[in-house]
Amino acid sequence: MLKHFLVVIIAISACSFLYGIYNYNVEIESNACQMTYMFAPPQFSRIDFEENDKFRNYGLYYYNEGRISIEVHKTQFTGAPVIFVPGNGGSYKQVRSLASVALRKARDSATGIHLDYFTIDYNEELSALYGDYLERQTLYLKTCIKIVLKLYKSTEQAAKVIIVGHSMGAVVAQAVLRDSEFSKFINTIVSLSSPINKPILVLDEKIHAFYKSINKNISVGRSSLKLNKNSNFCCATCSRFLMSNHTNNEDKNLKNVLIITIGGGNRDVLVPPGFTISKYSDIHAMTMSIPKVWLSCDHLSAVWCLQLVQVINRYMFDISASDKQNFVYFTKDRIRREQAALTHFVKLNIIQSKEINIEQEGRHNSIWREDTLRVFSKAFKEGSKSNFIQLIPLRRHKKHTKLCIDVTQLEPDDFLFGCTVKSRFNNDSFCQDKVSLSHNFQILPSIKNKMRSVAILDINNLKKTYVNWTHVGFFVRASRKPKMYNVDMFNPAERNMVFKLPRWSTFQKTILVNESSQGTLYYKLLVQGIEETFPTIELRIVPLSCIGDLNSIIIKMCIPWAPGFNKYQIIRDPSAEVFYVNVPVSSPIGYNSSMNPISLEIFLDPLCRYQISYKFSIVGTMSRIAQQFWHWLPSHLTAVILVILKNQISKFHDESSTKGIRPYHGYFQYASLYLITGCRVLSKFLTHNDDNESGGDFSIYPAVIIHGTAIVLSILLVFSVWTAIILNAYGLSKLINWFLLRSVLLPIADTFPILFAAFLISLAIRTCGTVALIITCALYLLLISNAYSDYLENWLLKTAVSLHAKVRSFYDKQNGISTTPTTGISSDTTSLMSLIRCDGMNNFSFHLSLFNLLIIMTGLNSMTFVAWVKDHRIVSLGTDPSLLPTVIVISSLGLLWRLKSPKKIFSFRIGYRIASLLIYMGAGACIIYCQDALYKLNYLIAGTFVLITGMELLGQCYKKFSL
C-alpha cells in the first residue's frame, strides 16, 4: 500500500511541477508598458582611452541623437553624468530609452538642466552564469568612472556620477562600493530588476565569492536593514519608506551613496521579486507600486518601459542643479536626494493640496451642504459652477467610526478639512478651528486617466484629538472638469476581516462577504499564516449587481516584514480575474504572522454589490514552487542517481547475472524519497543560515515536489540515453559515429584507456574542462553502445544455438531416434551463456548511472564552455572552475575502463557495502549542501567517481592477494 501511495505522490509531483512551469511562463498578465520613441537617429560615440588595451572586448560610449556623430574628446560636457551598466547578456544600446527621454525632457525644460548618458559595452557577456566575468566588469566600471569624470572641467561635475544598473549590472555597480577610493565618486545607484540580494544560480564558486565579498566589505562601512520578529512596515506609525541604514560609525563615502532598488514584479520571470532588494538599500519599490507606473515590468522591458523610464529621469532631474557657468551636477545633499526618491518612487500617492481659507471662500459664491446619511455620493458631470462645501457630521453615527471618501479627478485646489461648524444669525454656516486633512488622501492606480483618490479617516481619533470638532468637510473648487465623490461611513468591525491560510487539502472556497451593500467603498482583509514564498491564496471579488457600467476594483497588498514590496493591482474584469495572495520573501525566523498579518485593502466600485471569497490556490502555489525552487532540480536529480547507484552496488553480488543488463534497472524506485525527511532534520544541525533575519527553513512540500520530479526526470533521462545507444548500435547514426571518429576512438579507448584519459586531461588543461567533458561523454556513449552491440551478437548466437538444439531434439523424437544427453550442446550453450555477464561494460545499468552523472556535470559546467567559445582568453586568464573536477572524473574513468569495472568479487562484499553507504551519504549531501550552491555538485560527483574507482582497485587487489 505504501509503495502505491509513494508512486502516486511522485506522479502528482511531476505533473504539478510541469503545470506550474507552464502556468508561470504562459499565464501571465499582459505587458502594459508603453514604448519609447526617438525623434532623431541614435549615436553611440566610442570613448577611447589607454586602459582599453587591457579590456579589448569592452567599450565605453556616449549617447547622443542626430545625424552627425560627435568627437567626445573635443566636446565640452555640461550635463550631469549618468553611467548605464547593462546586465547578463545585455547590450550597451539598452540605454537608448533612458537617454532619449532625458534628451526630450531637457529640450523642453527652461531651467537648462540636462543629463549626459554614458553606457558600457560588456560584449553581452553572461555574467550571471560565469563568475570570472564579474570582477573584470567591476574593474572596468571603476576605470570608466574615472574616465567619465575626466571629461568634465567643473569641479562639481567631476565629483559624482549616478549609475543605473540593469540586472547583473547593478550587482557590478554595488561591487564598486567595496573600494572607498571609488565609492566617493558615486552619488546614487539605481538598480533595475537586479538579483542584487543573492544570485539566481550559483554555477561556479566565483559567483558565490563575488556576492560574499560585496556583503563582507560593504557591511564594514554601512549598516544593513535589520528585521526581527516584531518588524511591521504596514502599521501607520512605522517608517516604511526609508530604511534608515545609517549609524555614526559608518564610512562617510558609503553613507552618502543612495541605493535605490526596483523590482519588476510578476512579469519578471527571470528575477523573482525577493531577489531585487539589497540589505543595503535606502529605498526599495516594485514597479506595481511606483506612482505613475502602476504596472509590472518583465526583465527586459524594465529598461524601455516609458512609464518607469520617465519616473527615473524625473528623479535625476530633481536632484540636479547648475552653477553660475551653467554646468549641471547632482546635489550632494543626501536629505534632498532621499526626499526626491521618496516623492517619485514611493510617496507621490500622498497628495499635498493647497490649504483653503474656508471662512473667506465659503462666504462668496459657495454652496454648503450637510448630509446625515452614512453612504452617499455627489457627481459634477459638467463641473461645478460654484464652490461646493460638503459637510459630514462626526457625532451622529456612534458605531460607525471610520470614514472613507473616494474622489474621482481630485485637484490641488480641492481641500479636505475638519472643523467646528456654527451658524450665523442669517443661517449661514461657518467653520472654527479648521485643520487640513488633505494629507490623508492617497492616489490609487487608475485607467483611462481618471485619477482616483481615497482618504480613510478614524473618527474616534479625530474626536479625541479635536474635542470641539463637529464635522469633516470637503471643499470642491469651482471648475469645468467633471468630478465625483463618494462617502462611506462604516463600522470597522464589519469591514475588517481576519482569516488564515487554508490547508493544502482544502479545495472549497470560503465566503467572507456574501453580498456587500450598495455604496460600499472599502474592505480590509488581514491574512495570517502565509510565512513562506510559495503558499498562495486565490481571492475572488465577484460583482452580483451594478447600477450602470462596471468599474474596476483596486487591491493594495502590504507585507509587514517586507519594506518596499507593496503591491497594487487593478481588477478590470472582476467576474473573470482573481487576485493571488503570496509573499516575495519569507518572514524572519520566529515571526508572529498572527500579530502582524498581511494587509489587503480593497477599494470597490460603490455602484455595485459584491461577493468576496477565497480558497487555497493549487495552481498559484505550484507556479510559485516552479519559480522559486526550479534550481533545486540538478541537486535532487544527482541525489536520485546516487541512490540508484548505491542500490546497484549494494545488490551487485546478490542478484542474477542478467539483471544488471537491463538499462533501467533500479530507476523505477521511490526509496530516494526517504532522503527528504532525513536531510530536512540533518540540515537544521549541519547548515547555518547566513541571513538570520529571513526564514530559510522551508517546509517539506517543495522538496517532495522537486524530488518527485527528479525521479521522473531520471527515468526519462535513462530511456533517452538508452534510445541513443540502441540507435547507435543498430547503425542508424553513422553520421554521428563518423563525426566522433568511432573507428579511431574506440580502439584507443579499449586498448589504452589510461593513455586516452591522459590525452583528455591535457586537452582540458589546454582548452577548458568542459571541452574534455563533452568528448568524454561522447566516448563513454560509444563504449556502452559498442558493448551493447557485442551483447546483441552474443544473445542472437545463444538464441540460435538454443533453438537449433530444441529443433534437433524434436526431430529426433519424431523419427524415433533415441539420443542420450551429451554435453556437447550443453557445454556450448553454457559457454555462450558465460559470454553474457553482468560485469564489465555489460553491466549497462551501472555504466548508465555513471554516464548520467557525467551528463549532469557537463551541463553544470556548460557556461564555462560558452565563455571559452566566445573568448579563449577569458578561461585561460582566470581559473577554470571545471578543471579540477574534470581531471578527477576523467582519471577515475580511465582506471575504471582499464579495470573492466565493475567486477564481481564475492570475497570483497564488505567493501562494496561500505562504498554504497558512502554514496548514500553523498546523496544526502546533495540535498543538504547543493540545492542553492550547484557548483558543489561537481565535487560530489567527482568524489563519487573516486570512491567507485578506489572500491574497484581495492577489490581486485584483495582478490589477487587472497588467492
C-alpha positions, 0 to 999 in steps of 0.5 A: 500500500505504501509503495502505491501511495509513494508512486502516486505522490511522485506522479502528482509531483511531476505533473504539478511541477510541469503545470506550474512551469507552464502556468508561470511562463504562459499565464501571465498578465499582459505587458502594459508598458508603453514604448519609447520613441526617438525623434532623431537617429541614435549615436553611440560615440566610442570613448577611447582611452589607454586602459582599453588595451587591457579590456579589448572586448569592452567599450565605453560610449556616449549617447547622443541623437542626430545625424552627425556623430560627435568627437567626445574628446573635443566636446565640452560636457555640461550635463550631469553624468549618468553611467548605464551598466547593462546586465547578463547578456545585455547590450550597451544600446539598452540605454537608448530609452533612458537617454532619449527621454532625458534628451526630450525632457531637457529640450523642453525644460527652461531651467537648462538642466540636462543629463549626459548618458554614458553606457558600457559595452560588456560584449553581452557577456553572461555574467550571471552564469560565469563568475570570472566575468564579474570582477573584470566588469567591476574593474572596468566600471571603476576605470570608466568612472574615472574616465567619465569624470575626466571629461568634465572641467567643473569641479562639481561635475567631476565629483559624482556620477549616478549609475543605473544598473540593469540586472547583473549590472547593478550587482557590478555597480554595488561591487564598486562600493567595496573600494572607498577610493571609488565609492566617493565618486558615486552619488546614487545607484539605481538598480533595475530588476537586479538579483542584487540580494543573492544570485539566481544560480550559483554555477561556479564558486566565483559567483558565490565569492563575488556576492560574499565579498560585496556583503563582507566589505560593504557591511564594514562601512554601512549598516544593513536593514535589520528585521526581527520578529516584531518588524511591521512596515504596514502599521501607520506609525512605522517608517516604511519608506526609508530604511534608515541604514545609517549609524555614526560609525559608518564610512562617510563615502558609503553613507552618502551613496543612495541605493535605490532598488526596483523590482519588476514584479510578476512579469519578471520571470527571470528575477523573482521579486525577493531577489531585487532588494539589497540589505543595503538599500535606502529605498526599495519599490516594485514597479506595481507600486511606483506612482505613475507606473502602476504596472509590472515590468518583465526583465527586459522591458524594465529598461524601455518601459516609458512609464518607469523610464520617465519616473527615473529621469524625473528623479535625476532631474530633481536632484540636479542643479547648475552653477553660475557657468551653467554646468549641471551636477547632482546635489550632494545633499543626501536629505534632498536626494532621499526626499526626491526618491521618496516623492517619485518612487514611493510617496507621490500617492500622498497628495499635498493640496493647497490649504483653503481659507474656508471662512473667506471662500465659503462666504462668496459664491459657495454652496454648503451642504450637510448630509446625515446619511452614512453612504452617499455620493455627489457627481459634477458631470459638467463641473461645478459652477460654484464652490461646493462645501460638503459637510459630514457630521462626526457625532451622529453615527456612534458605531460607525467610526471610520470614514472613507471618501473616494474622489474621482479627478481630485485637484490641488485646489480641492481641500479636505478639512475638519472643523467646528461648524456654527451658524450665523444669525442669517443661517449661514454656516461657518467653520472654527478651528479648521485643520487640513486633512488633505494629507490623508488622501492617497492616489490609487492606480487608475485607467483611462486617466481618471485619477482616483483618490481615497482618504480613510479617516478614524473618527474616534481619533479625530474626536479625541484629538479635536474635542470641539470638532463637529464635522469633516468637510470637503471643499470642491473648487469651482471648475469645468472638469467633471468630478465625483465623490463618494462617502462611506461611513462604516463600522470597522468591525464589519469591514475588517476581516481576519482569516488564515491560510487554508490547508493544502487539502482544502479545495472549497472556497470560503465566503467572507462577504456574501453580498456587500451593500450598495455604496460600499467603498472599502474592505480590509482583509488581514491574512495570517499564516502565509510565512513562506514564498510559495503558499498562495491564496486565490481571492475572488471579488465577484460583482452580483449587481451594478447600477450602470457600467462596471468599474474596476476594483483596486487591491493594495497588498502590504507585507509587514516584514517586507519594506518596499514590496507593496503591491497594487493591482487593478481588477478590470474584469472582476467576474473573470480575474482573481487576485493571488495572495503570496509573499516575495520573501519569507518572514524572519525566523520566529515571526508572529504572522498572527500579530502582524498579518498581511494587509489587503485593502480593497477599494470597490466600485460603490455602484455595485454589490459584491461577493468576496471569497477565497480558497487555497490556490493549487495552481498559484502555489505550484507556479510559485514552487516552479519559480522559486525552487526550479534550481533545486532540480540538478541537486535532487536529480544527482541525489536520485542517481546516487541512490540508484547507484548505491542500490546497484552496488549494494545488490551487485553480488546478490542478484542474477547475472542478467539483471544488471543488463537491463538499462533501467534497472533500479530507476523505477524506485521511490526509496530516494524519497526517504532522503527528504525527511532525513536531510530536512532534520540533518540540515537544521544541525549541519547548515547555518543560515547566513541571513538570520533575519529571513526564514530559510527553513522551508517546509517539506512540500517543495522538496517532495515536489522537486524530488518527485520530479527528479525521479521522473526526470531520471527515468526519462533521462535513462530511456533517452540515453538508452534510445541513443545507444540502441540507435547507435548500435543498430547503425542508424547514426553513422553520421554521428559515429563518423563525426566522433571518429568511432573507428579511431576512438574506440580502439584507443579507448579499449586498448589504452584507456589510461593513455586516452584519459591522459590525452583528455586531461591535457586537452582540458588543461589546454582548452577548458574542462568542459571541452574534455567533458563533452568528448568524454561523454561522447566516448563513454556513449560509444563504449556502452553502445559498442558493448551493447552491440557485442551483447546483441551478437552474443544473445542472437548466437545463444538464441540460435544455438538454443533453438537449433538444439530444441529443433534437433531434439524434436526431430529426433523424437519424431523419427524415433531416434533415441539420443542420450544427453551429451554435453556437447550442446550443453557445454556450448550453450553454457559457454555462450551463456558465460559470454553474457555477464553482468560485469564489465561494460555489460553491466549497462545499468551501472555504466548508465548511472555513471554516464548520467552523472557525467551528463549532469556535470557537463551541463553544470559546467556548460557556461564555462564552455560558452565563455571559452567559445566566445573568448579563449582568453577569458578561461585561460586568464582566470581559473577554470572552475571545471578543471579540477573536477574534470581531471578527477572524473576523467582519471577515475574513468580511465582506471575504471575502463582499464579495470573492466569495472565493475567486477564481481568479487564475492570475497570483497562484499564488505567493501562494496557495502561500505562504498554504497553507504558512502554514496548514500551519504553523498546523496544526502549531501546533495540535498543538504549542501547543493540545492542553492550552491550547484557548483558543489555538485561537481565535487560530489560527483567527482568524489563519487567517481573516486570512491567507485574507482578506489572500491574497484582497485581495492577489490581486485587487489584483495582478490589477487592477494587472497588467492 
